[in-house]
């Protein structure tokens, strides 16, 4: 993990998280950290403004592909919701991705 922190892109992602009040709650902090680590390892994204619905779905698909070994399905969904909450409450001047994670969204769950 220390070698990752030395990377400027990872630092940039973390700095975007640290400038808010949500990171005082440990569970949310861990959730956002996991999402940042995913962005760092599996995408080439530098700024949260480039996260779209496809990236959110790929986060879920990634954990599905490893049979939820790292975290549970419920926690994956919480991670996505926490990230969306973070975007909404930090007034990013972006189009916040719209993704329906409800059980009623049969099409999403069948495609995963």
C-alpha positions as CSV (number, residue, x, y, z in Angstrom):
1,X,0.0,0.0,0.0
2,X,2.9,2.4,0.7
3,X,4.1,2.1,-2.9
4,X,0.6,3.0,-4.1
5,X,0.6,6.2,-2.0
6,X,3.7,7.4,-3.7
7,X,1.9,7.6,-7.0
8,X,0.7,11.0,-7.7
9,X,-2.5,9.8,-9.4
10,X,-3.5,7.9,-6.3
11,X,-2.7,10.9,-4.1
12,X,-4.8,13.1,-6.4
13,X,-7.8,10.7,-5.9
14,X,-7.3,10.7,-2.2
15,X,-7.0,14.5,-1.9
16,X,-10.3,14.8,-3.6
17,X,-11.8,12.8,-0.8
18,X,-10.0,14.5,2.1
19,X,-11.5,17.9,1.6
20,X,-14.9,17.0,3.1
21,X,-16.6,16.3,6.3
22,X,-17.8,12.8,5.3
23,X,-14.4,11.2,6.0
24,X,-14.9,11.7,9.7
25,X,-17.1,8.6,9.8
26,X,-14.8,5.6,9.6
27,X,-17.1,3.3,7.7
28,X,-17.7,5.9,5.0
29,X,-14.0,6.7,4.9
30,X,-13.1,3.0,4.3
31,X,-15.8,2.8,1.7
32,X,-14.5,5.8,-0.3
33,X,-10.9,4.6,0.1
34,X,-11.9,1.2,-1.4
35,X,-13.6,3.0,-4.3
36,X,-10.5,5.2,-4.9
37,X,-8.2,2.2,-4.8
38,X,-10.4,0.5,-7.5
39,X,-10.3,3.7,-9.6
40,X,-6.5,3.7,-9.3
41,X,-6.0,0.0,-10.1
42,X,-8.6,-0.6,-12.7
43,X,-9.1,2.7,-14.5
44,X,-7.0,5.6,-15.7
45,X,-9.2,8.2,-14.0
46,X,-7.6,11.2,-12.3
47,X,-10.7,13.2,-11.3
48,X,-14.0,12.1,-9.9
49,X,-15.7,14.2,-12.6
50,X,-14.9,11.4,-15.1
51,X,-16.6,8.7,-13.1
52,X,-19.7,7.6,-15.0
53,X,-22.4,4.9,-14.7
54,X,-20.2,2.5,-16.6
55,X,-17.4,2.8,-14.0
56,X,-19.9,2.3,-11.2
57,X,-21.2,-0.9,-12.9
58,X,-17.7,-2.1,-13.5
59,X,-16.9,-1.7,-9.8
60,X,-19.8,-4.0,-9.0
61,X,-18.8,-6.4,-11.8
62,X,-15.3,-6.5,-10.6
63,X,-16.3,-7.7,-7.2
64,X,-18.7,-10.1,-8.7
65,X,-15.9,-11.6,-10.8
66,X,-13.9,-12.3,-7.7
67,X,-16.9,-13.8,-5.9
68,X,-17.0,-10.9,-3.4
69,X,-13.8,-12.2,-1.7
70,X,-12.7,-8.7,-0.5
71,X,-16.1,-7.3,0.6
72,X,-19.7,-8.5,0.5
73,X,-22.2,-7.7,-2.1
74,X,-24.1,-5.5,0.3
75,X,-20.9,-3.5,1.0
76,X,-20.2,-3.1,-2.7
77,X,-23.6,-1.5,-3.1
78,X,-22.9,0.7,0.0
79,X,-19.6,1.8,-1.5
80,X,-21.3,2.9,-4.7
81,X,-24.0,4.7,-2.8
82,X,-21.5,6.3,-0.5
83,X,-19.5,7.6,-3.5
84,X,-22.7,9.0,-5.1
85,X,-23.6,10.6,-1.8
86,X,-20.1,12.1,-1.6
87,X,-20.4,13.6,-5.1
88,X,-23.8,15.1,-4.4
89,X,-22.8,16.6,-1.0
90,X,-19.6,18.1,-2.2
91,X,-21.3,20.0,-5.0
92,X,-19.0,18.8,-7.7
93,X,-19.9,20.7,-10.9
94,X,-20.4,17.5,-12.8
95,X,-23.2,15.3,-14.0
96,X,-23.5,12.9,-11.1
97,X,-23.9,9.4,-12.6
98,X,-27.5,8.1,-12.4
99,X,-27.7,4.4,-11.5
100,X,-30.6,2.5,-10.2
101,X,-29.4,0.0,-7.7
102,X,-32.8,-1.1,-6.6
103,X,-34.0,-4.7,-6.8
104,X,-36.6,-3.6,-9.3
105,X,-33.9,-2.7,-11.8
106,X,-34.0,-6.2,-13.3
107,X,-32.1,-5.2,-16.5
108,X,-29.0,-4.1,-14.5
109,X,-28.8,-7.2,-12.4
110,X,-29.2,-9.5,-15.4
111,X,-26.5,-7.8,-17.3
112,X,-24.1,-8.2,-14.4
